[in-house]
């Protein structure tokens, strides 16, 4: 599991051994450390299924054929 690549700044987390880890964008989350889902990257399957990255269609619709 990795920290989101678009995260700005750092996150300080407590490790299982009682220490503190400083994680920045793209860092791998160490074993025994729990971070919220909002801080981790989603897998490619979930990005495709939820449509979160889709852009809305913009512009005017195409002209229809004139009616005779």
Backbone bond lengths (Angstrom), bond angles and torsions (degrees), N, CA, C in turn:
res aa  C-N    CA-C-N  psi(-1)  N-CA   C-N-CA  omega(-1)  CA-C   N-CA-C  phi
1 X - - - 1.437 - - 1.531 107.48 -
2 X 1.352 115.71 139.43 1.456 120.72 -178.17 1.526 110.70 -124.72
3 X 1.328 115.17 155.44 1.456 121.56 174.22 1.529 107.92 -73.01
4 X 1.329 116.76 142.51 1.462 121.90 -179.56 1.516 111.93 -50.06
5 X 1.318 116.62 140.93 1.462 120.54 -178.58 1.523 112.53 -75.51
6 X 1.330 118.08 -18.13 1.463 120.43 -179.80 1.532 113.13 -96.81
7 X 1.322 117.12 8.12 1.465 121.08 178.99 1.522 109.92 -69.71
8 X 1.316 116.20 131.34 1.459 120.74 176.16 1.520 108.11 -101.96
9 X 1.317 116.99 130.58 1.453 121.16 -178.98 1.520 111.34 95.82
10 X 1.322 115.38 -157.03 1.458 121.50 -178.33 1.520 110.30 -132.47
11 X 1.334 115.06 164.76 1.455 122.83 176.95 1.521 107.50 -126.35
12 X 1.340 116.57 129.04 1.460 121.29 175.77 1.523 107.85 -99.84
13 X 1.338 116.25 125.78 1.466 121.26 -179.17 1.521 109.68 -127.72
14 X 1.331 115.20 151.48 1.465 121.01 177.09 1.524 108.85 -87.64
15 X 1.321 116.43 133.28 1.461 121.69 178.95 1.519 110.45 -89.47
16 X 1.335 115.69 167.88 1.458 120.90 -178.90 1.526 111.49 -63.18
17 X 1.329 118.55 -29.55 1.455 122.04 -179.21 1.521 114.01 -83.06
18 X 1.332 117.15 3.07 1.453 120.07 178.61 1.519 113.65 94.34
19 X 1.323 117.59 0.22 1.456 120.98 178.82 1.520 111.35 -88.48
20 X 1.307 115.11 -175.72 1.460 121.68 179.13 1.526 108.36 -124.65
21 X 1.328 115.89 136.00 1.458 121.14 177.00 1.524 108.80 -116.77
22 X 1.317 116.16 140.59 1.460 122.91 177.56 1.528 107.28 -106.88
23 X 1.344 116.50 118.11 1.455 121.28 -176.25 1.525 109.86 -117.36
24 X 1.335 115.98 137.99 1.466 121.41 176.83 1.521 108.70 -120.61
25 X 1.312 116.83 177.37 1.463 122.52 -177.15 1.526 111.03 -53.20
26 X 1.327 116.62 130.57 1.455 122.41 177.54 1.513 115.31 87.57
27 X 1.343 118.14 -9.11 1.467 120.80 179.76 1.522 110.75 -71.49
28 X 1.327 115.99 147.41 1.452 122.08 174.68 1.519 109.07 -81.35
29 X 1.327 116.56 133.88 1.460 121.51 179.33 1.526 107.78 -75.85
30 X 1.346 118.04 124.66 1.467 120.64 -178.56 1.530 112.23 -65.47
31 X 1.333 115.86 156.10 1.461 120.83 176.02 1.523 109.87 -60.91
32 X 1.326 115.41 141.27 1.459 120.59 178.73 1.520 114.46 85.40
33 X 1.328 117.28 0.41 1.462 121.54 179.31 1.520 108.79 -107.65
34 X 1.326 115.93 131.15 1.455 120.43 177.86 1.520 109.23 -108.02
35 X 1.326 115.67 129.33 1.464 121.61 175.15 1.520 108.14 -128.39
36 X 1.318 116.62 155.50 1.454 121.52 -179.81 1.521 112.06 -67.35
37 X 1.325 115.12 153.68 1.469 120.73 179.36 1.522 111.74 -61.70
38 X 1.313 117.97 -26.87 1.463 120.88 -179.48 1.530 112.35 -69.37
39 X 1.337 117.40 -12.00 1.461 121.53 179.68 1.521 113.73 -100.34
40 X 1.314 117.78 -11.99 1.462 120.51 -174.77 1.518 111.23 -105.54
41 X 1.355 114.50 155.22 1.466 120.42 177.57 1.509 109.45 -75.09
42 X 1.318 114.81 143.23 1.449 119.87 175.26 1.523 108.34 -85.14
43 X 1.334 116.51 154.32 1.459 120.33 178.26 1.523 109.42 -73.34
44 X 1.319 117.03 163.52 1.463 121.11 -177.90 1.522 111.84 -64.39
45 X 1.340 119.02 -31.41 1.462 120.49 179.27 1.518 110.73 -64.17
46 X 1.332 117.88 -42.27 1.456 119.41 -177.13 1.521 111.31 -72.57
47 X 1.331 118.20 -30.65 1.461 119.93 177.00 1.515 110.52 -65.23
48 X 1.326 117.16 -38.27 1.454 120.24 179.73 1.519 111.04 -70.65
49 X 1.309 118.32 -36.74 1.448 120.98 -173.37 1.523 113.45 -78.62
50 X 1.329 119.14 -31.08 1.460 118.55 -175.92 1.525 113.73 -89.63
51 X 1.334 118.47 -12.87 1.455 121.18 177.06 1.514 113.92 69.46
52 X 1.317 118.23 17.32 1.457 121.32 -176.41 1.526 112.37 -65.85
53 X 1.314 118.38 -29.28 1.449 120.60 -177.25 1.520 114.51 -92.10
54 X 1.337 117.34 0.23 1.456 120.09 -178.10 1.521 110.44 -73.35
55 X 1.337 115.35 138.03 1.461 120.21 176.55 1.520 109.24 -92.61
56 X 1.318 117.36 142.79 1.460 118.48 177.59 1.520 110.48 -71.23
57 X 1.317 116.09 152.65 1.462 120.48 177.50 1.511 108.21 -70.99
58 X 1.314 115.98 138.68 1.454 120.30 -178.20 1.509 110.04 -125.51
59 X 1.304 115.84 161.27 1.448 120.86 176.67 1.512 112.93 96.89
60 X 1.313 114.50 -179.68 1.452 120.52 -178.82 1.518 110.63 -80.39
61 X 1.323 116.59 148.20 1.465 118.83 175.29 1.523 109.79 -70.27
62 X 1.326 118.28 156.33 1.465 120.80 179.61 1.530 110.56 -63.55
63 X 1.336 115.58 151.14 1.460 120.79 179.22 1.520 110.05 -71.16
64 X 1.303 115.42 140.83 1.464 118.69 176.84 1.524 109.32 -87.05
65 X 1.305 116.54 160.72 1.466 121.71 -179.62 1.527 109.08 -67.39
66 X 1.340 117.02 142.26 1.481 119.38 178.52 1.528 111.08 -64.97
67 X 1.313 115.58 145.59 1.466 121.64 179.77 1.526 108.28 -92.81
68 X 1.343 117.91 130.04 1.476 122.17 179.68 1.487 111.81 -91.43
